[in-house]
């Protein structure tokens, strides 16, 4: 996974879809907020790229901003499209795969 620059984005008007570009065959991430209480991370996935099945200790909210993703939770696949969101429950195995290139915002509250 490729990580974008760490420019300070606070106090700036941002075009969400432009926070990270697509990279052929890859997943690109850009952390926007990283605090003890939670994180906000922007991701872009090239078609076919994804995150393998894993678990997280906290619920995670994913908002798809562009394209389409297959999100599997406990082995059950769901198609999530631009303008939709899904909450991945804590301690349940989940995975993501780009059906089409897609961009998403991941919000995780550590509480």
Secondary structure, 3 states (H helix, E strand, C coil): CEECCCCCCCCCCCCHHHCCCCCCCCEEEEEEEEECCEEEEEEEECCCCEEEEECCCCCEEEEEEECEEEEEECCEEEEEECCCEEEECCCCCEEEEECCCEEEEEEEECC
